[in-house]
Amino acid sequence: MKLKALAAAAMFSAAALSSSAFAADKPVVGLITKTNTNPFFVKMREGAKEMADDMGVELRTFAGKFDGDNQSQVQAVENLIASGAKGILITPSDPEAIVPAIDRARAAGLLVIALDTPLSPADAADATFATDNFKAGEMIGQWAKAQLGDKAATAKIAMLDLNTSQITVDVARDQGFLKGFGIDIKNPNRIGDENDPRIVGHDVTQGAEEGGRRAMENLLQRDHEINVVYTINEPAAAGAYEALRAVGRQNDVLVVSVDGGCPGVENIADGVIGATSMQFPLRMASMGVEAIVEYAKTGKKPQASEGLDFVNTGVELITDSPVDGIESKTSKQGLNSCWG
């Protein structure tokens, strides 16, 4: 029995040494997403895996069981610390609650990059790689205003936001749209403090088609003459369109959105959405892997884009109804690069 125990211990030691040697030879990079089913995060994993393979590093991926599952993300951070990972890319489910785990990771020498959603506070991460969500909203606001022309002065606008928590992405897109449309946004970090009479109201969608339909129905009851609909994302836009179609208004209301996923771009081609701002999660994640490898080699941390407090990973306006002075791409062009 003693000999067996010694043999087992020797095998364990050999395995540990082999694992350590492997980790030293092939650095570990972690990717932690909110879920593993959302197509946005699937595209992130694709970009991270492709870049990790190209750069000769090992990618380990983790995800919450549901959107908002902070505990699973905390466990993933602890796993990566224990494994000797060089860095972590994370889309935080709870940007504030995850911070103590992130602090431990950084104290252990890992580079931590928030993807898409900043931590709270943002400087709890070494860097944030994200879409300029304010700019994304501003672009669709400018487009909608230009489409309406003189009628923009008397527009009736429905604002279909994410939820009541006012997270940074939700606020930035909402406020960017209103500024682009020419509305005084008061506090740019707050949804709903505007007093412009063109805003019929705000409702929440949870970023889902069913929520978009319900929110649109609620706001149509408040004013059935709504002619502009802003939506937090494209599933919410699809739901809003169904509510408009149910009352025969689908052809005389401008619906705009943000995301640029392939289904959303197809909805541009089909006339469901007038314009959307496309973001690039694949690029976001691949840039993050590059940054961690650079840090592992040189100790250099990524620097924010000029004039911003994050690394801007790009945004493009997609529409089949272009307007002068606003750069855009068609849905056909967008389908060749959706979420790329």
C-alpha positions as CSV (number, residue, x, y, z in Angstrom):
1,M,0.0,0.0,0.0
2,K,2.9,2.3,0.9
3,L,4.6,1.7,-2.4
4,K,1.4,2.4,-4.3
5,A,1.0,5.7,-2.3
6,L,4.6,6.7,-3.2
7,A,4.0,5.8,-6.8
8,A,0.8,7.8,-6.9
9,A,2.6,10.8,-5.3
10,A,5.4,10.5,-7.8
11,M,2.9,10.5,-10.7
12,F,1.1,13.5,-9.2
13,S,4.5,15.3,-8.9
14,A,5.4,14.5,-12.5
15,A,2.0,15.6,-13.7
16,A,2.3,18.9,-11.8
17,L,5.8,19.5,-13.1
18,S,4.6,18.7,-16.6
19,S,1.7,21.0,-16.2
20,S,3.9,23.8,-14.9
21,A,6.4,23.3,-17.8
22,F,3.5,23.4,-20.2
23,A,2.2,26.6,-18.7
24,A,5.6,28.1,-18.8
25,D,6.0,27.1,-22.4
26,K,2.5,28.1,-23.5
27,P,1.1,31.1,-21.5
28,V,-2.5,30.9,-20.4
29,V,-5.0,33.6,-21.2
30,G,-8.5,33.6,-19.7
31,L,-11.7,34.7,-21.3
32,I,-14.7,35.1,-19.0
33,T,-18.1,36.0,-20.6
34,K,-21.5,36.7,-19.2
35,T,-22.9,33.6,-20.8
36,N,-21.7,31.0,-23.4
37,T,-24.9,31.2,-25.5
38,N,-25.4,34.8,-26.5
39,P,-24.1,35.2,-30.1
40,F,-22.2,38.3,-29.1
41,F,-20.1,36.3,-26.6
42,V,-19.8,33.4,-29.0
43,K,-18.2,35.8,-31.5
44,M,-15.8,37.0,-28.7
45,R,-14.7,33.4,-28.1
46,E,-14.1,32.9,-31.8
47,G,-11.9,36.0,-32.0
48,A,-10.0,35.2,-28.8
49,K,-9.4,31.5,-29.9
50,E,-8.2,32.5,-33.3
51,M,-5.7,35.0,-32.0
52,A,-4.6,32.7,-29.2
53,D,-3.8,30.0,-31.7
54,D,-1.9,32.5,-33.9
55,M,0.2,33.7,-31.0
56,G,0.9,30.3,-29.5
57,V,-1.0,30.8,-26.2
58,E,-3.5,28.6,-24.4
59,L,-7.0,30.1,-24.2
60,R,-9.2,29.0,-21.3
61,T,-12.8,30.1,-21.5
62,F,-15.4,30.5,-18.8
63,A,-19.0,31.9,-18.6
64,G,-21.8,32.5,-16.2
65,K,-24.8,30.2,-16.1
66,F,-27.0,33.2,-16.8
67,D,-26.6,37.0,-17.4
68,G,-25.9,38.4,-14.0
69,D,-24.2,35.3,-12.6
70,N,-21.4,37.0,-10.7
71,Q,-20.5,34.0,-8.6
72,S,-19.5,31.8,-11.5
73,Q,-17.3,34.7,-12.8
74,V,-15.6,35.0,-9.4
75,Q,-14.8,31.3,-9.5
76,A,-13.4,31.6,-13.0
77,V,-11.1,34.4,-11.8
78,E,-9.9,32.3,-8.9
79,N,-9.3,29.4,-11.3
80,L,-7.2,31.5,-13.5
81,I,-5.2,32.9,-10.7
82,A,-4.4,29.4,-9.4
83,S,-3.4,28.3,-12.9
84,G,-0.8,31.0,-13.3
85,A,-2.5,32.7,-16.2
86,K,-0.9,35.8,-17.6
87,G,-4.1,37.8,-18.0
88,I,-7.9,37.8,-18.0
89,L,-10.4,39.2,-20.5
90,I,-13.8,39.6,-18.9
91,T,-17.3,40.9,-19.7
92,P,-18.5,41.5,-16.2
93,S,-22.0,40.3,-15.3
94,D,-21.9,42.6,-12.2
95,P,-19.3,45.3,-12.8
96,E,-19.1,46.3,-9.1
97,A,-19.5,42.9,-7.4
98,I,-16.6,41.3,-9.4
99,V,-14.1,44.0,-8.3
100,P,-12.7,42.2,-5.2
101,A,-11.9,39.1,-7.3
102,I,-10.3,41.3,-10.0
103,D,-8.2,43.0,-7.3
104,R,-6.9,39.6,-6.2
105,A,-6.0,38.8,-9.8
106,R,-4.1,42.0,-10.4
107,A,-2.3,41.6,-7.0
108,A,-1.2,38.2,-8.3
109,G,0.3,39.9,-11.4
110,L,-2.4,39.2,-14.0
111,L,-3.3,41.8,-16.6
112,V,-7.1,42.3,-16.5
113,I,-9.0,43.8,-19.4
114,A,-12.7,44.4,-19.3
115,L,-14.4,43.8,-22.6
116,D,-17.5,45.7,-23.8
117,T,-18.7,46.6,-20.2
118,P,-16.4,48.6,-17.9
119,L,-15.9,47.6,-14.3
120,S,-17.2,49.9,-11.6
121,P,-15.0,51.8,-11.1
122,A,-13.5,51.5,-14.6
123,D,-10.0,51.7,-13.2
124,A,-10.5,48.4,-11.3
125,A,-9.3,46.8,-14.6
126,D,-6.0,47.6,-16.2
127,A,-7.8,48.6,-19.4
128,T,-11.2,48.4,-21.1
129,F,-11.6,47.4,-24.7
130,A,-15.0,48.5,-25.9
131,T,-17.3,50.0,-28.5
132,D,-17.7,53.8,-28.1
133,N,-21.3,53.3,-27.2
134,F,-22.0,57.0,-26.9
135,K,-20.7,57.4,-30.5
136,A,-22.8,54.4,-31.6
137,G,-25.9,56.0,-30.2
138,E,-25.0,59.4,-31.6
139,M,-24.6,58.0,-35.1
140,I,-28.1,56.5,-35.2
141,G,-29.5,59.7,-33.7
142,Q,-27.9,61.9,-36.4
143,W,-29.2,59.5,-39.1
144,A,-32.8,59.6,-37.7
145,K,-32.7,63.4,-37.5
146,A,-31.5,63.7,-41.1
147,Q,-34.1,61.2,-42.4
148,L,-36.9,63.3,-40.9
149,G,-35.5,66.6,-42.1
150,D,-37.8,69.5,-41.0
151,K,-40.2,67.0,-39.3
152,A,-37.5,66.3,-36.7
153,A,-38.5,69.4,-34.8
154,T,-41.9,67.8,-34.1
155,A,-40.9,64.2,-33.8
156,K,-42.4,61.8,-31.3
157,I,-39.7,59.6,-29.9
158,A,-40.0,56.3,-28.0
159,M,-36.9,55.3,-26.0
160,L,-36.6,51.5,-25.5
161,D,-33.8,51.0,-23.0
162,L,-32.3,48.0,-21.3
163,N,-33.4,48.0,-17.7
164,T,-33.8,50.2,-14.6
165,S,-30.2,49.8,-13.4
166,Q,-28.7,52.5,-15.8
167,I,-25.6,50.5,-16.5
168,T,-22.9,52.4,-18.5
169,V,-23.6,50.7,-21.9
170,D,-27.4,51.5,-21.6
171,V,-26.8,55.1,-20.6
172,A,-24.2,55.8,-23.3
173,R,-26.3,54.5,-26.1
174,D,-29.5,56.3,-24.9
175,Q,-27.7,59.6,-24.3
176,G,-25.7,59.4,-27.5
177,F,-28.9,58.9,-29.6
178,L,-30.6,61.9,-28.0
179,K,-27.6,64.1,-28.5
180,G,-27.3,63.0,-32.1
181,F,-31.0,63.8,-32.6
182,G,-30.3,67.3,-31.2
183,I,-31.9,67.0,-27.8
184,D,-30.4,68.6,-24.7
185,I,-29.3,65.5,-22.6
186,K,-28.8,67.4,-19.3
187,N,-26.7,64.9,-17.3
188,P,-25.0,62.6,-19.9
189,N,-24.6,59.9,-17.2
190,R,-28.3,59.8,-16.4
191,I,-31.3,58.4,-18.5
192,G,-34.6,60.2,-18.3
193,D,-33.7,63.7,-16.9
194,E,-34.4,65.4,-20.3
195,N,-37.4,67.6,-20.6
196,D,-37.7,67.8,-24.4
197,P,-41.4,67.4,-25.3
198,R,-40.5,65.2,-28.3
199,I,-39.6,62.3,-26.0
200,V,-42.9,60.4,-25.5
201,G,-41.2,58.2,-22.8
202,H,-38.8,55.5,-21.8
203,D,-39.5,51.9,-21.2
204,V,-37.3,48.8,-20.6
205,T,-36.8,45.7,-22.7
206,Q,-34.2,43.6,-21.0
207,G,-32.6,43.6,-24.4
208,A,-35.1,40.9,-25.6
209,E,-37.6,40.7,-28.4
210,E,-40.5,40.1,-26.0
211,G,-39.4,43.1,-23.9
212,G,-39.2,45.3,-27.0
213,R,-42.7,44.3,-28.0
214,R,-44.1,45.0,-24.6
215,A,-42.3,48.3,-24.2
216,M,-43.5,49.5,-27.6
217,E,-47.1,48.6,-26.8
218,N,-46.8,50.5,-23.5
219,L,-45.5,53.7,-25.2
220,L,-48.0,53.5,-28.1
221,Q,-50.8,53.6,-25.5
222,R,-49.2,56.8,-24.2
223,D,-49.0,58.3,-27.8
224,H,-50.1,56.4,-30.9
225,E,-48.4,58.9,-33.2
226,I,-44.8,57.9,-32.2
227,N,-42.7,58.1,-35.4
228,V,-39.1,57.4,-34.1
229,V,-38.1,54.4,-32.0
230,Y,-34.7,54.1,-30.4
231,T,-33.8,50.6,-29.1
232,I,-30.9,49.4,-26.9
233,N,-30.3,46.5,-29.3
234,E,-31.6,44.6,-32.3
235,P,-33.7,42.0,-30.6
236,A,-35.6,44.8,-28.8
237,A,-35.9,46.5,-32.2
238,A,-37.5,43.4,-33.7
239,G,-40.0,43.2,-30.9
240,A,-40.9,46.9,-31.3
241,Y,-41.4,46.3,-35.0
242,E,-43.9,43.5,-34.3
243,A,-45.9,45.8,-32.0
244,L,-45.9,48.5,-34.7
245,R,-47.0,46.0,-37.3
246,A,-49.9,44.8,-35.1
247,V,-51.3,48.4,-35.3
248,G,-50.4,49.0,-38.9
249,R,-47.7,51.5,-38.2
250,Q,-44.6,49.5,-39.3
251,N,-44.1,51.6,-42.5
252,D,-44.3,55.1,-41.0
253,V,-42.0,54.8,-38.0
254,L,-38.2,55.0,-38.0
255,V,-36.6,52.2,-35.9
256,V,-33.0,52.5,-35.0
257,S,-30.7,50.3,-32.9
258,V,-27.2,49.3,-31.9
259,D,-25.2,46.0,-32.2
260,G,-24.6,45.0,-35.8
261,G,-25.2,41.2,-35.4
262,C,-26.0,39.3,-38.6
263,P,-29.7,38.9,-37.7
264,G,-29.9,42.7,-37.1
265,V,-28.2,43.5,-40.4
266,E,-30.6,41.2,-42.1
267,N,-33.4,43.2,-40.5
268,I,-31.9,46.3,-42.1
269,A,-32.2,44.6,-45.5
270,D,-35.8,43.6,-44.7
271,G,-36.8,47.1,-43.7
272,V,-37.5,46.2,-40.0
273,I,-34.7,48.5,-38.8
274,G,-33.8,51.7,-40.5
275,A,-30.2,52.0,-39.2
276,T,-28.0,50.3,-36.7
277,S,-24.5,50.9,-35.3
278,M,-22.3,47.9,-35.7
279,Q,-19.8,46.9,-33.0
280,F,-17.0,44.3,-33.3
281,P,-16.7,41.8,-30.5
282,L,-14.4,39.5,-32.5
283,R,-12.0,42.3,-32.9
284,M,-12.4,43.3,-29.3
285,A,-11.4,39.9,-28.0
286,S,-8.6,39.3,-30.4
287,M,-7.1,42.7,-29.5
288,G,-7.4,41.8,-25.9
289,V,-5.4,38.6,-26.4
290,E,-2.7,40.5,-28.2
291,A,-2.5,43.0,-25.3
292,I,-2.1,40.3,-22.7
293,V,0.7,38.6,-24.8
294,E,2.5,41.9,-25.1
295,Y,2.2,42.5,-21.4
296,A,3.6,39.0,-20.7
297,K,6.6,39.7,-22.9
298,T,7.4,43.3,-22.1
299,G,5.3,44.4,-19.1
300,K,3.7,47.1,-21.3
301,K,0.0,47.8,-20.6
302,P,-2.5,49.0,-23.2
303,Q,-3.2,52.7,-23.4
304,A,-6.6,54.2,-23.9
305,S,-7.6,55.7,-27.2
306,E,-7.0,59.5,-27.6
307,G,-9.6,61.5,-25.8
308,L,-11.3,58.4,-24.2
309,D,-10.8,56.4,-21.0
310,F,-10.9,53.0,-22.9
311,V,-9.5,51.4,-26.0
312,N,-12.0,52.0,-28.8
313,T,-12.6,48.9,-30.9
314,G,-14.6,50.7,-33.6
315,V,-18.2,51.3,-34.7
316,E,-19.9,51.7,-38.1
317,L,-23.3,52.9,-39.2
318,I,-25.2,50.3,-41.3
319,T,-28.2,51.4,-43.3
320,D,-29.7,51.0,-46.8
321,S,-30.9,54.7,-46.7
322,P,-27.7,56.7,-46.5
323,V,-27.8,60.4,-45.8
324,D,-25.3,63.1,-46.9
325,G,-22.6,63.9,-44.3
326,I,-22.9,60.7,-42.3
327,E,-20.6,57.8,-43.4
328,S,-22.3,54.5,-43.6
329,K,-22.2,51.0,-45.1
330,T,-25.1,49.0,-46.7
331,S,-26.6,45.9,-45.2
332,K,-24.9,43.9,-47.9
333,Q,-21.5,45.3,-46.8
334,G,-22.5,44.8,-43.2
335,L,-23.3,41.1,-43.7
336,N,-19.7,40.6,-44.9
337,S,-18.3,41.9,-41.6
338,C,-21.1,41.6,-38.9
339,W,-19.5,41.4,-35.5
340,G,-16.1,40.8,-37.1
